[in-house]
């Protein structure tokens, strides 16, 4: 990605399109922006510690360096479901898609539950600079970030949590009447991460009460 940015930057300058140069792009493809201390685990056992990591949302990679000031070429952690990374306080697991590592991706662990765990998938899309009309001005180049949330059962099956109330209740259908009442009573709009976590916690609580 760094090399591509350099190529884009040089091409933009040569063509007089500085608004698309790296320093003028809003947002970032990285989380966090800079490398921070982290750990690598293999089969649940600590493999590497005191390494420096960050999550590249654009390439869906965990980037790794030996130090925060290492100027050598950035490497990436091998994508394997047996390998997970702790980047600061966030743990990233790799999940295959229909048995394929190539089509799989990284998910950030959010919350644990007795029946389901909560994970987040973050992606970014690069939107180039463009001039609109004389009245509306220009739109800066930017990385647009999108977060999607998933419940994961103890068998490792992922269930996407929609931000539409009706669609969400079809996913959490075991107690949809009580969930609908909870959402209405607490005026939950499902527009924030806090809303998603609140509904997730309540759903796990309902399942726990059902089996006690």
N, C-alpha and C positions, 0 to 999 in steps of 0.2 A: 504494500500500500504506500509506503514511504517513497519508493521509487516511482510509482505511478503519479504521486502528488508532484514530485520534482518535474516529471515529464509534462504534466498538465500545466504547472506553473510556468515553465520555460516557454511552452507553446502559447500560452495566454499572453505573456509579455511580448513575444515576437509578433503576435497578431493584434496587439493593442487591447487585449481583453483582461486587463488587470483585475476587474471585479470577481473573476473566477479563480484568482490566485489563492493559494492556501491560506494566507494570512487574512483574507477577506471573507472566508467562509464562516458562517454562523454555525454554532453547535460543534459537535465532535463525534467521530466514530468510536471513541474509546470510553470505557468505563472501568476505572477512573481515567481521567485525562492523562496522568503520568503514572509511571511504574511505581508500585508500592510493594512492600514486603508481603510474601505469601508462602504457601506450602503446597506441595504436590503429594497426593496419596495414590497408591496402587493397591488394589484389593483391600482397601481399608487400612493399609499400613502406610505410615509416613515414609515417603521416598526421598523428598528433598525439602529442606527448609532454609530460611534466610535467602531465598531467591526473590527476584523482583518480577511481578506479574501485572498484567492489565488485560481486560477483555476487549477484543476488537469486535464490535457489533457488526461492522460492515462485512468483514470476512468470516465472522463467527469462529474466532480463534482465541485461545488463551495465549498471549504473547509472553515470552520469558526472557529475562536477562540475568546476568550474574550480579549486577549492581545497577543502581538507579542512574549512574553516569556512564554506563557502558555504551560506547559509540559503535560497537561492531554490529553486524547485521542481526536484525531481530529474528529470533526463532520462535516456533510455536509448539505447544504441548501436543503430543500425539492424540488424535481423536479416538478414544477408546472408552467404552462404558465402564471398564475396570479402573479408569484413571479419572480422578476428580481433583479440582484445584480450589484452594482457599485463597481468595484475593482480598487482602485486608480482612474484613469481617463477613465477606460474602462468599458462600460456597457455590461453585459451579459444577454441575454434573453433566456428563455427555450421554444423550439418549439416542440410540439408533432409530431409524424410521423404517418400519416393516422389515427389520433384520438387517438393514443396510447402514453401515457407519458413514458411508459417503453422503447419504441423504439425511443423516441425523444432525443434531445440533445441541448447543449448550443451553442449559436452563439454570437460573439462579434460584437457590433454595430460599423460601420465604418463611413458611410456618409448618410446624409438625402437628399432626392430629392423630387421634386414635384410629381413625378409619381412612382418612385421606391426608396427604401432605399438599402444601401449596407451593407452586413454582411460578417463576416469571420468565418469559422469553422476550428479550429486547432486541429490536432490529433498527437499523437506520437506512434511510434512502437519501441519496445525494440528489439535490435539486439545484441545477445550475442557475447562475445569474440570468435574469432576463429583463429587458425593458418592456414595460407595459404601454400605457397610453400617456399622452402629454399631461393628462389630468391626474392619473393615479401614480405616476412616477415609476420607479424600478423596484424589482424584487431581488434582494440579496441572495447570493448562493448560500445554501445551507444544507446541513445534515438534519433530516427530519426523523425524530425518534418515535418509535411505536412500541408500547408494552402490551403483551398478551399474557393472560393468567391461566394456569392449568391446575386442576385437582389431579393428584396421582394416588391411586389406591395401592395397597400393600403388594399387589401382584405386578406393579409397575405400569399399569395402564393409565394413559393420559386422557383427561377430559377437559376440553377448552371451556372456559367460563365466559360466556357472552356478556356484553354490557347492556343488553336489552333484558328487561325484567322478565318478559314472557319466555324468551329463549333460555334464560338462566334457570327458570323454574322447570323447564323441560329436562335440563341436565340434572338438577337436584330434585327429581320428581318424587322421591320417597316421602318427603314432608313438605310438599309444595304449598299446601294451605297455610301451615304455620309459618313458613318462610315468607309467603306473600303478606301475611299479617305483620310479621316482624319488619319487613321492608317498608310497608305503609306506615306503621306506627313510628318508626325511627326516621321517616322521610329520607330514605336512602335512594340515591339517584344512580348508583353504580358508575359514577363518573371519575372517582378517585381510587387510588390504591387502598386508602383507608376503608372505603365502602366495600371493596372486594374482600378485604381481610375480615371485616365485621360479619359479612354474610357467611364466609367460609367457616369462621369460628362458631357461629350459631348452628350451622348445618352439622358440624361435628358434634356439637353438644346435643342436638336432637337425636342423632344416631346413638350416642352414648346412653341417653336416657331411655331410648327404646330397648336397649339390650341389657339394662340393669333390672 
